[in-house]
Amino acid sequence: MRPDWAQKDFYAVLGVKKDASADDIKKAYRRLARENHPDSNPGDTAKHDRFKQVAEAYDVVGDPEKRKKYDELRRMVASGGFGGGFGGGGGFGGGQGINLEDLLRDRAGGAGGGGGGFGDMFGDLFGGGFGGRRGSARPRAAKGQDVESTATISFTDAIDGVTISLRLTSDTACATCSGTGGKPGTKPHVCAQCEGSGFVTGSMGGGFSLNETCPACGGRQLLYDEACPTCHGSGRGASSRTIQARIPAGVKDGQRIRLRGKGGPGQHGGPAGDLYVTVKVSGHRVFGRSGDNLTLDVPVSFDELALGAEVKIPTLGGSPVTLRVPAGTPNGRTFRVRGKGATKADGTKGDLLATVEVQVPAVLDVDARAAVEAYRIAMADKPLRSNLFDQARS
């Protein structure tokens, strides 16, 4: 993560309270991701930017461990101190120039205390911004770039689970200069801006500062008089690859799946980033979905509801089942067929909700018309709407 994230309110981005449950955060993310997804808003840069903000916020507060560290850091920055402050004061006043890296290292047990305590606690939160000593000549390990991707799968694959191929493009070391940023064959010199440390001190606000990657050398500590002609001195390039990603059974439309270590490669021995796949599920011609349950509209005739019937209905990917419709069943009644729905997180199945709907024929033959006429005559003394007007006036 970047140091400026401590000043961002990811809860506000998602529209939830700071004490929101994990389930509420997930629901808010899914709703906003659907509303702002680039595929649903082609050409709308504002929606595209909003989608990135939502994804960034969920990446932090949607992960229990990252959320814990994020909340702790924001609390410390907001209070201006750590449990009563340091030195002789009650907190930190603005403009004191407190370096948060030094402060955390001191808090962990002295400036030479090594990599324990707070330094380790926030090290992965800021991708190496804490821990170690400033001025070190050794490049710091950094986690690889997180990669976002989308995948459209069929309704059936969403229920059963499926392995898909994804073509990804991610950040990697430049193949020409091997990540140095210099033209091959040229000699480097120490970066003057960071004096070879790879880091400069930047402000976080609230009186705090934090070591940031040097903008001149990109943390590589060295610069070249002649830049690499391929990457123009950045030391980075784009790499395309195809991976196999397993989409779990029961995945929902708009769900965001995290595949650890499937993102961009790490730098200087750091871990690979993560891959986040937003799943879009295609509709089905017959079945619908409500949570972990599948839904099905079953066409029936009037006599089947009036007299009762046994109606065969399909199941998704299985054998048909028989629905026993009792006599006098009202139109629109929903029957529950247990265990014929979508796969749940615990491996069990939801149910199939079958709703009976009377189909009125557009054309009747002579015999059918005669039968309907006879029924109308038989029911003439039992008007269906006899109490309707009386009830409307009461």
LINRADA-V894902 format. One record per backbone hydrogen bond with DSSP energy under -1.0 kcal/mol. CO is the residue of the C=O (numbers start at 1). NH is the residue of the N-H. E is the energy in kcal/mol with one decimal. If there is no record, write none. Layout:
BEGIN
((CO | NH | E) (CO | NH | E))
END
This chain:
BEGIN
((2 | 5 | -1.9) (3 | 6 | -1.7) (4 | 7 | -1.6) (5 | 8 | -1.4) (8 | 10 | -1.0) (9 | 13 | -1.7) (10 | 14 | -1.6) (11 | 16 | -2.4) (17 | 20 | -1.8) (21 | 25 | -2.2) (22 | 26 | -2.2) (23 | 27 | -2.3) (24 | 28 | -2.3) (25 | 29 | -2.4) (26 | 30 | -2.5) (27 | 31 | -2.2) (28 | 32 | -2.4) (29 | 33 | -3.0) (30 | 34 | -2.1) (31 | 35 | -2.0) (32 | 36 | -1.9) (37 | 40 | -1.2) (41 | 44 | -2.0) (43 | 45 | -1.1) (44 | 48 | -2.1) (45 | 49 | -2.7) (46 | 50 | -2.3) (47 | 51 | -2.4) (48 | 52 | -1.8) (49 | 53 | -2.2) (50 | 54 | -2.4) (51 | 55 | -2.6) (52 | 56 | -2.6) (53 | 57 | -2.5) (54 | 58 | -2.5) (55 | 59 | -2.0) (57 | 61 | -2.4) (58 | 62 | -1.7) (60 | 63 | -1.1) (63 | 67 | -3.1) (64 | 68 | -1.9) (65 | 69 | -1.8) (66 | 70 | -2.8) (67 | 71 | -2.8) (68 | 72 | -1.9) (69 | 73 | -2.5) (70 | 74 | -2.4) (71 | 75 | -2.0) (72 | 76 | -2.1) (73 | 77 | -2.6) (74 | 78 | -2.7) (75 | 79 | -2.0) (76 | 80 | -1.2) (76 | 81 | -1.0) (80 | 92 | -1.3) (86 | 89 | -1.4) (89 | 91 | -1.1) (93 | 96 | -1.3) (98 | 209 | -2.5) (99 | 103 | -2.7) (100 | 104 | -2.7) (101 | 105 | -2.1) (102 | 106 | -2.8) (103 | 107 | -2.6) (104 | 108 | -1.7) (106 | 109 | -1.2) (106 | 110 | -1.3) (110 | 113 | -2.2) (116 | 119 | -1.1) (117 | 121 | -2.1) (118 | 122 | -2.4) (122 | 126 | -1.6) (123 | 128 | -2.9) (133 | 136 | -1.4) (142 | 267 | -2.5) (145 | 264 | -3.1) (147 | 276 | -3.1) (149 | 278 | -2.7) (151 | 280 | -3.1) (153 | 282 | -2.6) (154 | 158 | -1.9) (155 | 159 | -1.4) (156 | 160 | -2.5) (157 | 161 | -2.8) (158 | 250 | -2.0) (162 | 247 | -3.4) (164 | 245 | -3.0) (166 | 243 | -2.4) (168 | 241 | -2.3) (170 | 239 | -2.7) (172 | 237 | -3.4) (174 | 178 | -1.3) (177 | 180 | -1.4) (181 | 228 | -2.0) (183 | 186 | -2.1) (189 | 223 | -3.0) (194 | 197 | -1.4) (198 | 214 | -2.4) (200 | 212 | -3.9) (202 | 210 | -3.3) (205 | 208 | -1.5) (207 | 98 | -2.2) (208 | 204 | -2.4) (209 | 100 | -4.5) (210 | 202 | -2.9) (212 | 200 | -2.7) (214 | 218 | -1.7) (217 | 220 | -1.4) (221 | 191 | -2.4) (223 | 189 | -2.6) (226 | 183 | -2.7) (228 | 232 | -1.7) (231 | 234 | -1.4) (235 | 174 | -2.0) (237 | 172 | -2.7) (239 | 170 | -2.4) (241 | 168 | -3.3) (243 | 166 | -2.6) (245 | 164 | -2.8) (247 | 162 | -2.0) (248 | 251 | -1.2) (252 | 255 | -2.1) (255 | 279 | -2.9) (257 | 277 | -2.8) (259 | 262 | -1.4) (259 | 275 | -2.4) (264 | 273 | -3.1) (267 | 142 | -2.4) (267 | 270 | -1.2) (271 | 144 | -2.6) (273 | 263 | -2.8) (274 | 147 | -2.7) (275 | 259 | -3.3) (276 | 149 | -2.5) (277 | 257 | -3.1) (278 | 151 | -2.0) (279 | 254 | -3.3) (280 | 153 | -2.5) (288 | 295 | -1.9) (290 | 293 | -2.0) (292 | 342 | -1.8) (293 | 290 | -3.1) (294 | 353 | -3.3) (295 | 288 | -2.2) (296 | 355 | -2.9) (298 | 357 | -2.7) (300 | 359 | -2.6) (301 | 305 | -1.3) (302 | 306 | -2.6) (303 | 307 | -3.0) (304 | 308 | -1.1) (305 | 328 | -1.7) (305 | 329 | -1.5) (309 | 325 | -3.1) (311 | 323 | -3.8) (313 | 321 | -2.3) (321 | 313 | -2.9) (323 | 311 | -3.0) (325 | 309 | -2.4) (326 | 329 | -1.1) (330 | 333 | -1.4) (333 | 356 | -2.3) (335 | 354 | -2.9) (337 | 340 | -1.0) (337 | 352 | -2.8) (342 | 350 | -2.7) (344 | 347 | -1.8) (348 | 344 | -3.7) (350 | 341 | -2.4) (351 | 294 | -2.3) (352 | 337 | -3.1) (353 | 296 | -2.3) (354 | 335 | -3.5) (355 | 298 | -3.4) (356 | 332 | -2.3) (357 | 300 | -2.4) (365 | 369 | -2.6) (366 | 370 | -2.2) (367 | 371 | -2.1) (368 | 372 | -2.3) (369 | 373 | -2.6) (370 | 374 | -2.3) (371 | 375 | -2.0) (372 | 376 | -2.4) (373 | 377 | -2.2) (374 | 378 | -2.2) (375 | 379 | -1.7) (377 | 380 | -1.2) (379 | 382 | -1.9) (387 | 391 | -2.5) (388 | 392 | -1.8) (389 | 393 | -1.5))
END
